[in-house]
Amino acid sequence: MSSTKNQRIVQKTTLQKMSSMQLSDYDMENTLNIIKERDGDDQGPSPSTARKRWKILAKVLRKDSSEETVSSEDSEEAERTASVRRFKSFDLLKQDSFEDHLALDCLGKPDNWYTYKLNVDDREYYVNIHHLERHMTAEDLMGFNNTGNVCVWPSEEALTIYCLSNLPHFKNKWILELGGGMTCLAGLMLSKYAKPYAVHLTDGNQISIENVRKTVCLNELSCYTKCSTLQWEDQGQRAPSECEKFNFILSADCLFFDDVRSFLVDTIWYYLKPLEGIALIMAPRRGKTLDNFIKHCVAKGFTIETVHKYNDIIWQKHVELKQMELYDEDIHYPILLKLTKMESE
Ligand SMILES: C[S@@+](CC[C@H](N)C(=O)[O-])C[C@H]1O[C@@H](n2cnc3c(N)ncnc32)[C@H](O)[C@@H]1O
C-alpha cells in the first residue's frame, strides 16, 4: 500500500475518532478533500506543511491561556500559508476582546472572554461569550461529538441573523435551542434582545454546555435562561414538563450525523407545540444529509417549508461568494427549514 494511501487511512481514522464516528461518510469525504486541497497534490504534505497543519489543529484543540502562543506572528503566518483556503463564515459576526476586567475577576481568566457583535437592520447587537479554557484531552476527543467546540458555524451565524431580524416574533414565547454548541448564539441573542418568556439552551456535549453556563452568567438577559445537556437519542434526558411547550425550536448545522438524525427529528417532535410551534432548522444541503432529514420529518408527520432566501444580506454575500473557488454552495450555504406539526405527541 502506498504511503499516501496509508496516510489517508490514518487521517480518516483520526477524524472518525474525533467525531465519535458520527459524521456521515459524505462529510468525512469532504473533510478529507479539504485536507487534500491543502496538500496541493496527491503526493502528501511536505514536512513543513504537515507541521503547520498540526499547529493549527493544536490551536483548535487548545483553548486556554496557551492561545496566546497561537496568536503569535509565527502562528498567524502558519495559518495564513497552511490553512485551508476555506470558507469559515459570512463575516457578519465580529469578535472583540472583552474589556470590563472588573466584572471578569470573579469569572475566570479574562483572556477567555469575547464580545460577539452583529449589525442587523442598522442596529448593533452584542453578547459576551466565554471560550473553552480547558485542554481537550484524548478522552474528551474520544467521547461525545466535539464539532460544536471548534467554532460558531456559518449556519449558527445565519440563524442568529435571521432571528435578530425577526425579533418581535419571539416576544413572550418559549424557545429551545438544540445542538447549540459552545455558544448557543442564536438562543442567547434572543434571550438578551427578544424578551421571550424563557429560553432553554442545550447541546449533547457537556463541555459545550458548561461553557454556555459561564456565558449566561456574564450577560444581562431579558428572560429566564436555562442550560442543559440534552442528547437527542437519550429519551431519559427529555423533560416531560416541557413536552410540546416550545413555540420556537432552533437548531443550526445538526443534520449531518447519520446515526442520530431520526432522534433529532423525534426530539423536535417531542418539544414542539402543536399547531402554532415552529422549528427553525438551518443547515447546508451537504450532499444527501438535508434531504434525508426532510424525509424523516415527513415520515414523522411534520409540515415543512424550505426557504433559500431568508435574509437579504446573507443572500447578497452568498451571490458574491459563489464567484469564488473556495465557496461550495452545497456545504456552505445554509438553507432554512420551517417545521410545524398539526398533531399532538
Ligand atoms: C456542527 S455543530 C453545530 C454547533 C452550533 N449549532 C453551530 O452551528 O455553531 C453540531 C452540534 O450538534 C451537537 N450534537 C451532535 N450529536 C448530538 C446528539 N446526539 N445530541 C445532541 N447534540 C448533538 C454537537 O455537540 C454540536 O454542538
The ligand as a MOL file (V3000), in Angstrom:
LIG
                    3D

  0  0  0     0  0            999 V3000
M  V30 BEGIN CTAB
M  V30 COUNTS 27 29 0 0 0
M  V30 BEGIN ATOM
M  V30 1 C -21.6390 21.3110 13.7320 0
M  V30 2 S -22.0010 21.5250 15.4230 0 CHG=1
M  V30 3 C -23.0410 22.9260 15.3840 0
M  V30 4 C -22.9450 23.7260 16.6430 0
M  V30 5 C -23.6590 25.0690 16.5630 0
M  V30 6 N -25.0650 24.8730 16.3260 0
M  V30 7 C -23.0550 25.8990 15.4610 0
M  V30 8 O -23.6060 25.8650 14.3470 0
M  V30 9 O -22.0490 26.5800 15.7060 0 CHG=-1
M  V30 10 C -23.1590 20.2130 15.7650 0
M  V30 11 C -23.6240 20.1960 17.2200 0
M  V30 12 O -24.5200 19.1050 17.3850 0
M  V30 13 C -24.2470 18.5260 18.6480 0
M  V30 14 N -24.6760 17.1230 18.6050 0
M  V30 15 C -24.1940 16.1250 17.8110 0
M  V30 16 N -24.8220 14.9740 18.0690 0
M  V30 17 C -25.7230 15.2460 19.0610 0
M  V30 18 C -26.6700 14.4440 19.7780 0
M  V30 19 N -26.7700 13.1470 19.5370 0
M  V30 20 N -27.4270 15.0480 20.7190 0
M  V30 21 C -27.2940 16.3680 20.9780 0
M  V30 22 N -26.4050 17.1750 20.3490 0
M  V30 23 C -25.6300 16.6100 19.4010 0
M  V30 24 C -22.7590 18.6400 18.8110 0
M  V30 25 O -22.3750 18.5280 20.1770 0
M  V30 26 C -22.5040 20.0110 18.2050 0
M  V30 27 O -22.5350 21.0300 19.1690 0
M  V30 END ATOM
M  V30 BEGIN BOND
M  V30 1 1 1 2
M  V30 2 1 2 3
M  V30 3 1 2 10
M  V30 4 1 3 4
M  V30 5 1 4 5
M  V30 6 1 5 6
M  V30 7 1 5 7
M  V30 8 2 7 8
M  V30 9 1 7 9
M  V30 10 1 10 11
M  V30 11 1 11 12
M  V30 12 1 11 26
M  V30 13 1 12 13
M  V30 14 1 13 14
M  V30 15 1 13 24
M  V30 16 1 14 15
M  V30 17 1 14 23
M  V30 18 2 15 16
M  V30 19 1 16 17
M  V30 20 1 17 18
M  V30 21 2 17 23
M  V30 22 1 18 19
M  V30 23 2 18 20
M  V30 24 1 20 21
M  V30 25 2 21 22
M  V30 26 1 22 23
M  V30 27 1 24 25
M  V30 28 1 24 26
M  V30 29 1 26 27
M  V30 END BOND
M  V30 END CTAB
M  END
